Amino acid sequence: MTSSADGTRVTALRQVALTVADVEKSVAFYRDAVGLPFLFAAPPSLAFFDIGGVRLMIAPPEGDFKPGRGTVLYLKVADIDAAHEAMSARGVSFPKPPAFLAAMPDHDLWLAEFRDPDGNPLALMCEKPR
C-alpha cells in the first residue's frame, strides 16, 4: 500500500447502510436474534450496530433504495457450528446448515446463509484453521 500525505487514501470500511421496511422489527432481529451490539438510534428512524468496529446503519427506504435488495453482509465467527446453533435457537432461519466453501492455503472457508426480515441476504463466515 502506498501512503498518502494529504489524507485521501481509504484506510478502512467504517459503516454499511442497509435499507429495511420496519426499523423496530429489524432492531429486534439484529440485536436479539443475530446478537449484534446495539450502538444507538438517531432521529427520525435510524439504528446503528457494531460489527467488529464497522457500524451497520439500518434505515427506512429513501429514493430508489428498496428493502431486501441489499449487498450480502458476511459476518465472521470463530465457531460457525456454535453460532449457527445459537442463532437458530434465537429464531434465525437458515435454509441449510453451515457448508464448506473452499480450501484456502491455511484454513477452510465455511458459510451459513440466512436473511433478515426484509429478505436482505446475510451469511455467517468462518475461517477454520487446519
N, C-alpha and C positions, 0 to 999 in steps of 0.2 A: 504494500500500500504506500502511496505517496502522501506526504503531509501537505497541509495547506496552511500557509501563514495567515491567510485572510479569513480563515474560519468557514470556508464554503464547502468543505468536504463533508459528506454524510458520514456520521460516525455510529449511528445506531437506529434501530426501529423503536420509536417511543410510544406510539399509540396506533391502534387499529379501530376504525369506526365500523359498526355493524348495524344495519337497519333492521328494526323489529316492529311488529304491529302493535304489541302491547308491552310497554316498558315494565310495568309492575310484574306481569307474568314472567317476563324474561329475567328480571332481577331475581325472582324466586328460583328460576331454573338454574341460572349461572351460579348463584350464591349457595343454594340449598342442595341441588341435585349434583351439579358439577363440582361444587366445592371451591370456587374461586373466591379469594378475599375481596369483599366489597370495600371500595375506597370511599366514594362519596356520590351524592346526587347533586345535580345542578339544574336550576330552572331553565326552561319550563319543564322539560321531561328528558333529561339526560342522566345516565347512570354509568359509573366507572368502576372497573375491577382491575386487579393486579394479576398479571400472568408473568411471573419471573422478572419483574422490573419493566414490563411493557404494559401500558394501560390498554384495556379494552373498553371502548365507549359504546354503549348501546343507546340508540335514539330512534324516534319515530321517523317515518319516511319524509323526505324533503325532495322536491323536484322529481327527477327521474328514478331515484332510488326506490327499490321495492323490497319488502321483506322476503327472505328465502332465496335470494339470488346473489348472495354474497360470496366472498372468497372463502376457501376452506381454511379453517384455523386448526393447526396441528399443535396439540397440547402435549408437551413432553412429560413423561412419567418415568420413574425409576423401575417400577414393577407393574407392567401392563395387566397382568392377570389379577393382581390385587386391586388395582384401580378400576378395572372393568367390573369386578365383583362388587366393590363398594358403591360405585356409581349406579350399577344396576339395582342394588338394594335401595338406593335413594330415588328410583323412578326413571333413570335414564334408560331409553330403549335402544339397544344395539341390534341391528339386523343380523349380525354374525358375530361369533366370538373373535377374540384377537387372532390375527393371522400373520404368519411370516411373510415378509415382502421381498427382502433382498439380503444377500450375504455381502457384507462390506469387509474391507481388509481386517478390521479389528473387532467387529461386532456384527450382530444380526439385527436387521431393522424389522420391527413389528408394528402393525397398525390395528386399530379397532375404530370403525367409523360409526358415527351417530349424527343426529340432527337436533337442533333446538326447536322450541315450539313453533317457530315460523318456517321451519324447513331449511334453515341455514346449515350447511354441512360443516361438521367438525370431525376430528379424529384424535384418538389417543395415539401417541407415537412413543415407542420405546427402543432404545439402542442397547440391546442385550449384549454384554461383553461375552466373548468366547472363553 
